[in-house]
Structure formats: structure tokens, C-alpha cells
Amino acid sequence: MEFLEYYRVIKERIWLVLVTTGVILLMVIVYQLMPQSSYEATGSLRVKEGANQITVQQADNVTIASTRTFWETFIQIGQSRELVREAAARIGITGPDIVKRLQDFDLEQPSRGDTVNFTAVADGSEKAVNLARAGMEALIEYWRQLRISQAEQIRTNLEEPLTKATSDLAAAEQELKKFESPDLPGTPQDQMMAVQQELIAIQSQLASARVELSLAQDRATAVRQLARQEAAKPVSERTMTASPEVAALQNQKQVLGTQLAALLRKKTAEHPDVKALQAQIEEIDKRLKEQPRGGEGEETIAGPFRDQIMTAELDARAAQGRITALEARLQELSNKMPALREQVTSYQDAAQRADQARALRDRLKAQLMTLDAETTRLKQSEDIEILDPPVLQPSSKTIRKFLLLFVAGGFMGIVLGSMLALLLRYVDITVKNELDVAQMLGKRTLAVIPRFEEVVAVEAEEAEPPPPEEGGEAELTD
């Protein structure tokens, strides 16, 4: 079709265009005159930096850090039906049907900054404002309680391992007390170290006593040889001296008694040196009992040599006594070493368990203190606060919007009516003009005979002859 043909078709059905446009404009007017069914109230919340700090538990470790999904979680909670029910209950809206008709809150996540717009919709202006304010307060409280409940749940999870760690520590410390010894103070490691040091000292003393024994034996042998040589000399050449055995033994006993008294002030009676001195004194007493009692001036062959031999033998016997005591002590301590090593191993295991339990207990206590501090902070601080109280939004049915809708409705009615007119023309298959004939026959139009129905009817009425008289004929005209 050409443009003129479109115009002619639309002109023929102009009534359809007018009706369609009128219906649409009537709908716009009815919408404008209808009372407003819902009202919006919008406020804003300021989210501080601490609001995105959440408490996270991994095994028995607790961390408080920022989360990347804070805004998604926060918006999801703000748009939940549970929050709508809580806010409705705060302003006295009850009943499942009434609450069900309330729309969810709308939270606009900020692209920049920390401000969130909060919008509530209700069927009354005052109700919308109150619902928005109650929703913002409920969201703040709900968020705080959620964080506190998370911290309390983590605290509950940590109390069980803390109890177990405390119990393990008490058991390990009780086991460590079993290794305490009244004879050997300190831990088994200290006791074994003290025994090892005493073994080293005894081995050193034992070597020294063996050297003293060897020297005393050698000295006694040498003096005996000198005494034999002296006895082999003639009587006139011998050294004739009164026997000084008793005086020498008594003097030596007195000296040893003085040394023993001084040693007992420093060491116990079980010490090897004390026992050695006691053995020397007993040996002197025995020799004094065996000493012959002669008169004064009694002579003996090589008397000075005999004193030296007796002194050397006493020294040898004292050294031998020390060696015997030291070897007994050495054997006693050597027999204790396997048990001490086993005790040290058991003690180290128990000490390791105690250290691990103590470290775990201290770490859990520190984490519980962190949780308590976070809970106190959440209860006393406002991580989320109302920045702008909710206010009622302007009505959507303004004069400006009505005029815009009226113009748009008129334009849309014209377009839609024109489309309907063309559609009816397209589905109508009757012949209406020369174009339809040309399209049907596929030939050009040679001539068009116009339709003069009204003109022909008028002319026929004017040219109608009067009725003929009786017996006459009517006049026919071209």
C-alpha cells in the first residue's frame, strides 16, 4: 500500500481510532482519580567499619576479621520476611493475613560509602513511616543479636575442649607429682644428672684411692727391705732405740679423731671418706691391743722402720677401705640408672602432655577472653545506626505525571487505533475500489465510473411528470 491508501483506510475507519484513544485516555483518568493504595517511606542507615567484623571459628582457633560477603548477607537479612514480621509486631500489626499483605523491605546496597537506603511500603502514610522506623530498629537489633549469638555459639563450642584440656592438664600434673622423691630433690632429669655427677666424682675418688693404695703398698715394701738390710748389719752398727709403737699409734689415733670430727660436720656418716677414717681408727685400736707391753728401754730391731711400715700399712688399709666403700656406692648408683632412665622417659612424656594441655588451655582462655570482649563491644556499641529517619515519599499521582500519562495515552491510542484499522482492512477480502480490482485481475484500470446515487435520485425526483389525466398518456423524456 501507498501512503495515500493508508490514509484512506484510516480515514474510512476513523471511528475505531477515536474509540481506542478514548478508552485509553479514560483509563488514565480513572487511574488518576483512584485513591492511592500504597505509600512508601524511606530512611537511611550508616554502617560503621566494625559491622563487617565477624567471628569465625576454625578448629579450636578463633579469628575476628572482615568478610567479603557482608553486604550480601546484610541485604538478605534486611529483605527477609522474618524482619517484616518483627517490625509489624513492634507497631502493633498482628494477624497472619495482615502481615502477609505487607511487602518486604527494600534495601539499596551502596555502590560507594557506607550508607544504605531502607524503604518500607504500607497501605497508609503513617503506617509506612512507622513500619520503616520499626524495620530499621529491628534490623539493627537483629544484626547485633546475630553477631552475639555467633560469638556465644563459638564460646559453647570452645568450652568443651577447654574442659578437656584442663582435665588433661590436671591428670598430667598429678602424674608428675609421682616422680617427686624425698631422697633426691628435683625432677627425674635433675635426679639422673645428680647421680651421673656423683658417679663421675666417685670414679675420680676411686682412681685417687687406688693410687694411694699403690703408693702405700710400695712404701711399706720399701721400708721392709730397708729393715731387712738394717737387721743384717752387726749389732754394734744397728740403731738401738726404744720402741715408740704405742706413742705413735696413740698420736695417729688422736689426729684421725680430729679429722673425723671435722669431716662429720660437713658430711654424713654414710660418706665414703667418713667410713674410711672410721676404719683407720678401728685398725689403730686393734693394733694397740696387739702391741706387746715391755719395760722401758726395751729394744727392737729397726724400730723406726717398723713405725714407717705400720704407717704405710695403715694408709694402705685406709685406701682399701675407701676403695671398697666407693665401689659399693658406685654399684648402688649404677643399679639405679636404668630405673632413673625409665623414670626420665615417663616424666618427659607426662611433661610434654602437660605442656601441650597447658598451651591449649591458655590459648582457649585467650580466645574466650577475645569472644567476651567482642560480645561486650557488640552490646555497648552501635555498629549500625539510623542516619536519616524514615520520611514519606511523594505520591506518584502528580499533575505532571498525569499530563505525561495523558499525552502518552493519547499517542498510544492513535497508534493502536490506526493499527487496528489497518488490520481490519487487511483481513477484509471484499472489493472496495479500483485498486482491489487491479490487484485481483492483474490489469490496469482504464476508466472509473463514479457513483452518483444521491445526485441521480434528486434529478429523478425533479423530472418526474405529473400524473396523467384520465384517458390521457404520460410524456416520456430522455
C-alpha positions in Angstrom: 0.0 0.0 0.0 1.0 3.6 -0.6 0.7 6.3 1.9 -2.5 7.7 0.4 -4.0 4.3 0.6 -3.1 4.0 4.3 -4.6 7.4 4.9 -7.8 6.5 3.1 -8.1 3.2 5.0 -7.6 5.0 8.4 -10.0 7.8 7.3 -12.6 5.3 6.5 -12.3 3.7 10.0 -11.6 6.9 11.9 -14.2 5.9 14.5 -12.1 2.9 15.5 -9.1 5.2 16.2 -11.2 7.6 18.2 -12.8 4.9 20.3 -9.4 3.3 21.1 -7.9 6.6 22.0 -10.9 7.5 24.2 -10.7 4.2 26.1 -7.0 4.6 26.9 -7.5 8.2 28.0 -10.4 7.2 30.1 -8.2 4.5 31.8 -5.6 7.2 32.5 -8.2 9.5 34.1 -9.7 6.6 36.2 -6.2 5.7 37.4 -5.5 9.3 38.4 -8.8 9.6 40.2 -8.4 6.3 42.1 -7.2 6.7 45.7 -3.6 5.7 46.4 -3.3 2.1 47.7 0.3 2.1 49.0 2.7 4.6 50.5 6.5 4.4 50.6 8.7 5.7 53.5 12.5 5.8 53.0 15.3 6.3 55.6 19.0 5.6 55.6 21.3 3.5 57.8 25.0 4.2 58.4 27.1 1.0 58.6 30.3 1.5 60.5 33.5 -0.3 59.8 33.2 -2.6 62.7 29.9 -4.0 61.5 31.6 -6.3 58.9 33.8 -7.8 61.6 32.6 -11.4 62.2 33.7 -14.1 64.5 35.0 -17.2 62.7 36.0 -20.5 64.3 38.4 -22.8 62.6 39.0 -26.0 64.6 40.0 -24.5 68.0 41.2 -21.2 66.6 39.0 -18.1 66.7 39.5 -15.1 64.5 37.6 -11.8 64.1 38.0 -10.4 60.6 36.2 -8.7 57.8 34.1 -10.7 55.5 33.7 -10.1 51.8 30.0 -11.3 51.8 29.0 -8.7 54.4 26.7 -6.7 52.1 25.1 -9.7 50.6 24.3 -11.2 54.0 23.1 -7.8 55.3 20.8 -7.1 52.4 19.4 -10.6 52.6 18.6 -10.2 56.2 17.0 -6.8 55.6 14.8 -8.2 52.9 13.6 -11.3 54.8 10.0 -11.9 55.8 11.1 -12.6 59.4 12.2 -8.9 59.7 8.9 -7.8 58.3 7.0 -9.8 60.9 9.2 -8.4 63.7 8.8 -4.8 62.6 5.0 -5.3 62.2 4.7 -6.7 65.7 6.6 -3.7 67.1 4.0 -1.3 65.7 1.0 -3.5 66.6 0.3 -5.1 63.3 -0.9 -8.6 64.0 -2.6 -11.4 62.2 -1.1 -13.6 59.6 -3.3 -12.2 56.8 -2.4 -8.6 57.5 1.3 -9.4 57.8 1.2 -11.4 54.7 -0.1 -8.4 52.7 2.9 -6.3 53.8 5.6 -6.0 51.2 9.2 -6.9 52.0 11.6 -4.1 52.9 13.8 -2.8 50.1 17.5 -2.2 50.9 19.7 -0.5 48.4 23.3 -1.6 48.6 25.6 1.4 48.4 28.0 1.4 45.5 30.3 3.7 47.4 30.4 4.7 51.1 28.6 3.1 54.0 25.1 4.4 53.7 22.1 2.0 53.0 18.7 3.3 51.9 15.8 1.5 53.7 12.3 1.6 52.2 9.0 0.2 53.6 5.6 0.1 51.8 2.3 0.1 53.6 -1.4 1.0 52.9 -1.2 4.2 55.0 1.2 7.1 55.1 1.7 7.0 58.9 1.9 3.2 58.9 4.6 3.3 56.2 6.7 5.7 58.3 6.3 3.7 61.5 6.9 0.4 59.7 10.1 1.7 58.2 11.3 3.0 61.5 10.5 -0.3 63.3 12.1 -2.2 60.4 15.4 -0.2 60.8 15.4 -0.7 64.5 14.6 -4.4 64.2 17.4 -4.8 61.6 19.9 -3.1 63.9 18.9 -5.3 66.9 18.6 -8.4 64.8 22.1 -7.9 63.4 23.5 -7.3 66.9 21.8 -10.4 68.3 23.0 -12.4 65.3 26.6 -11.5 66.0 26.3 -12.1 69.7 24.7 -15.5 69.1 27.5 -16.4 66.8 30.0 -15.4 69.5 28.1 -17.4 72.1 27.8 -20.4 69.9 31.6 -20.4 69.3 32.1 -19.9 73.1 29.9 -23.0 73.7 32.0 -24.9 71.1 35.2 -23.9 72.9 34.1 -24.7 76.4 34.2 -28.5 75.8 37.8 -28.6 74.6 38.7 -26.2 77.4 37.3 -28.5 80.0 39.1 -31.5 78.4 42.4 -29.5 78.3 42.0 -28.5 81.9 41.3 -32.2 82.9 44.2 -33.4 80.9 46.5 -30.8 82.5 45.4 -31.8 86.0 46.0 -35.5 85.2 49.4 -34.8 83.8 50.4 -32.7 86.8 49.2 -35.4 89.1 51.3 -37.9 87.3 54.3 -35.6 87.5 53.9 -35.4 91.3 54.5 -39.2 91.4 58.1 -38.6 90.3 59.0 -36.5 93.3 61.4 -38.2 95.6 62.3 -37.2 99.2 65.8 -38.6 98.8 66.6 -36.9 95.5 65.0 -33.4 95.1 64.1 -32.1 91.7 62.7 -33.7 88.6 63.9 -37.1 87.3 66.2 -35.3 84.9 67.8 -33.4 87.8 68.0 -36.6 89.8 69.6 -38.5 87.0 72.0 -35.6 86.4 72.9 -35.6 90.1 73.5 -39.3 90.0 75.7 -39.0 86.9 77.7 -36.3 88.6 78.1 -38.4 91.7 79.2 -41.3 89.6 81.9 -39.2 87.9 83.0 -37.9 91.3 83.1 -41.5 92.8 85.1 -42.7 89.8 87.6 -39.9 90.3 87.8 -40.6 94.0 88.2 -44.3 93.3 91.1 -43.7 91.0 92.7 -41.5 93.6 92.2 -44.1 96.3 93.7 -46.8 94.1 96.8 -44.6 93.5 97.1 -44.0 97.3 96.8 -47.8 97.9 99.5 -48.5 95.4 101.8 -45.8 96.9 101.2 -47.1 100.5 101.9 -50.7 99.4 105.1 -49.6 97.6 106.2 -47.6 100.6 105.6 -50.5 103.0 107.6 -52.8 100.8 110.5 -50.4 100.5 110.6 -49.9 104.3 110.6 -53.7 104.9 113.6 -54.0 102.6 115.4 -51.3 104.5 114.5 -53.0 107.8 116.0 -56.3 106.5 119.1 -54.6 105.4 119.4 -52.9 108.8 118.8 -56.3 110.6 121.7 -57.8 108.6 124.2 -55.3 110.0 126.3 -56.2 113.1 124.8 -55.4 116.5 127.4 -52.7 117.1 126.2 -50.9 113.9 122.5 -51.2 114.5 120.4 -48.3 115.6 119.2 -49.2 119.1 116.1 -47.2 120.0 113.3 -47.8 122.4 110.1 -48.9 120.6 107.8 -46.0 120.1 104.8 -48.0 118.7 102.3 -47.2 121.4 103.0 -43.5 121.4 102.9 -43.3 117.6 99.6 -45.2 117.4 98.0 -43.0 120.0 99.2 -39.8 118.3 97.9 -41.1 115.0 94.6 -42.0 116.5 94.3 -38.6 118.0 95.0 -36.9 114.7 92.5 -39.2 112.9 89.8 -38.5 115.6 90.3 -34.7 115.0 89.9 -35.2 111.2 86.8 -37.4 111.7 85.1 -34.8 113.9 85.8 -32.1 111.4 84.5 -34.3 108.5 81.3 -35.2 110.3 80.4 -31.5 110.5 80.4 -31.4 106.7 79.3 -34.9 105.6 77.1 -37.7 106.7 78.2 -40.8 108.4 77.5 -42.8 105.2 80.0 -40.8 103.2 83.0 -42.9 101.9 85.6 -40.6 103.5 83.9 -40.8 106.9 83.8 -44.6 106.7 87.5 -44.7 105.7 88.6 -42.6 108.7 86.5 -44.8 111.0 88.1 -47.9 109.5 91.6 -46.4 110.2 90.7 -45.6 113.8 89.4 -49.1 114.3 92.6 -50.5 112.8 94.7 -48.4 115.2 92.7 -49.6 118.2 93.2 -53.2 117.0 97.0 -52.6 116.7 97.1 -51.0 120.1 95.6 -54.1 121.6 98.1 -56.4 119.9 101.1 -54.2 120.9 103.4 -56.1 123.5 103.9 -54.3 126.8 107.5 -54.5 127.6 109.5 -52.5 130.1 111.2 -49.3 129.5 114.4 -49.5 127.5 113.1 -52.5 125.6 114.9 -52.5 122.3 113.7 -53.7 119.0 115.5 -54.1 115.8 114.9 -51.4 113.4 112.2 -49.7 115.4 111.9 -46.6 113.2 111.4 -48.8 110.2 108.7 -50.7 111.9 106.8 -47.4 112.6 107.1 -46.5 109.0 105.9 -49.9 107.9 102.9 -49.7 110.2 102.1 -46.2 109.0 102.2 -47.4 105.4 100.1 -50.4 106.1 97.6 -48.2 107.9 97.5 -45.9 104.9 97.1 -48.9 102.5 94.2 -50.3 104.6 92.5 -46.9 104.8 92.8 -46.6 101.0 91.5 -50.1 100.6 88.5 -49.2 102.8 87.8 -46.1 100.8 88.0 -48.2 97.6 85.6 -50.8 99.0 83.1 -48.1 100.1 83.4 -46.2 96.8 82.9 -49.4 94.7 79.8 -50.2 96.8 78.4 -46.8 96.2 79.3 -46.9 92.5 77.5 -50.2 92.2 74.5 -48.9 94.0 74.2 -45.8 91.8 74.8 -47.9 88.7 71.9 -50.1 89.6 69.7 -47.1 90.0 70.5 -45.7 86.5 68.1 -48.0 84.4 65.2 -47.1 86.7 66.1 -43.5 86.5 66.2 -43.5 82.7 62.8 -45.1 82.6 61.5 -42.5 85.0 63.0 -39.8 82.9 61.3 -41.1 79.8 58.0 -41.4 81.6 58.5 -37.9 83.1 59.2 -36.4 79.7 56.1 -37.9 78.2 54.0 -36.6 81.1 55.7 -33.2 81.0 55.1 -33.0 77.2 51.4 -33.8 77.7 51.2 -31.3 80.5 52.8 -28.6 78.3 50.5 -29.3 75.4 47.4 -29.3 77.6 48.6 -26.1 79.3 49.3 -24.4 76.0 45.9 -25.4 74.7 44.2 -24.3 77.8 45.9 -20.9 77.8 45.1 -20.4 74.1 41.4 -21.3 74.6 41.2 -19.0 77.6 42.7 -16.2 75.5 40.2 -16.9 72.7 37.3 -16.9 75.2 38.5 -13.5 76.5 38.5 -12.2 72.9 35.0 -13.5 72.5 33.9 -11.8 75.7 35.4 -8.6 74.6 33.7 -8.8 71.3 30.4 -9.6 72.9 30.8 -6.6 75.3 31.6 -4.4 72.3 28.6 -5.5 70.4 26.3 -4.9 73.4 27.7 -1.4 74.2 28.4 0.0 70.7 26.3 0.7 67.6 27.9 -0.7 64.5 24.8 0.2 62.6 22.8 3.4 63.3 19.9 5.3 61.8 21.5 8.2 59.8 18.2 9.7 58.3 14.9 8.9 59.9 12.3 7.5 57.5 10.2 10.1 55.7 7.1 9.6 53.4 7.9 9.6 49.8 6.0 11.9 47.4 2.9 10.4 45.8 3.3 9.0 42.3 0.0 10.6 41.1 1.1 14.2 40.4 -0.2 16.6 37.9 2.9 16.5 35.9 2.8 12.7 35.8 -0.9 12.8 34.9 -0.2 15.1 31.9 2.6 12.9 30.8 0.4 9.8 31.0 -2.4 11.6 29.2 -0.2 12.6 26.3 1.3 9.2 26.1 -2.1 7.5 26.3 -3.4 9.7 23.5 -0.5 8.9 21.3 -0.7 5.2 22.1 -4.5 5.3 21.4 -3.9 6.8 18.0 -1.2 4.3 17.1 -3.2 1.4 18.4 -6.4 2.5 16.7 -4.5 3.0 13.4 -3.0 -0.5 13.7 -6.5 -1.9 14.3 -7.9 -0.1 11.3 -5.2 -1.4 9.0 -5.6 -4.9 10.5 -9.3 -4.9 9.7 -8.6 -3.7 6.2 -6.1 -6.5 5.7 -8.5 -9.2 6.8 -11.4 -7.7 4.7 -11.5 -9.5 1.3 -14.4 -7.6 -0.4 -13.8 -5.4 -3.4 -14.0 -1.7 -2.4 -12.2 0.3 -5.1 -10.3 0.2 -8.4 -7.1 -0.9 -6.7 -8.8 -4.0 -5.4 -10.0 -4.8 -9.0 -6.5 -4.2 -10.4 -4.9 -6.4 -7.8 -7.4 -9.2 -8.4 -7.3 -9.1 -12.2 -3.7 -8.1 -12.6 -4.6 -5.3 -15.2 -4.6 -1.6 -15.2 -7.7 0.5 -14.7 -8.9 2.2 -17.9 -11.8 4.2 -16.6 -13.7 4.7 -13.4 -17.4 5.2 -13.3 -18.2 7.3 -10.3 -21.2 6.6 -8.1 -23.8 9.3 -8.2 -26.5 7.8 -6.1 -27.6 11.0 -4.4 -27.5 13.2 -7.5 -29.3 10.7 -9.6 -32.0 10.4 -7.0 -32.6 14.2 -6.9 -32.7 14.6 -10.6 -35.2 11.8 -11.0 -37.4 13.4 -8.4 -37.3 16.7 -10.1 -38.0 15.2 -13.6 -41.0 13.1 -12.5 -44.0 14.2 -14.7 -47.4 14.9 -13.2 -49.9 12.1 -13.2 -51.8 11.8 -16.5 -55.3 12.8 -16.8 -57.8 10.2 -17.2 -57.9 9.0 -20.7 -54.5 10.7 -21.4 -50.9 9.3 -21.8 -47.8 10.1 -19.9 -45.0 12.0 -21.6 -41.7 10.3 -21.8 -38.4 12.4 -21.8 -34.9 11.4 -22.2 
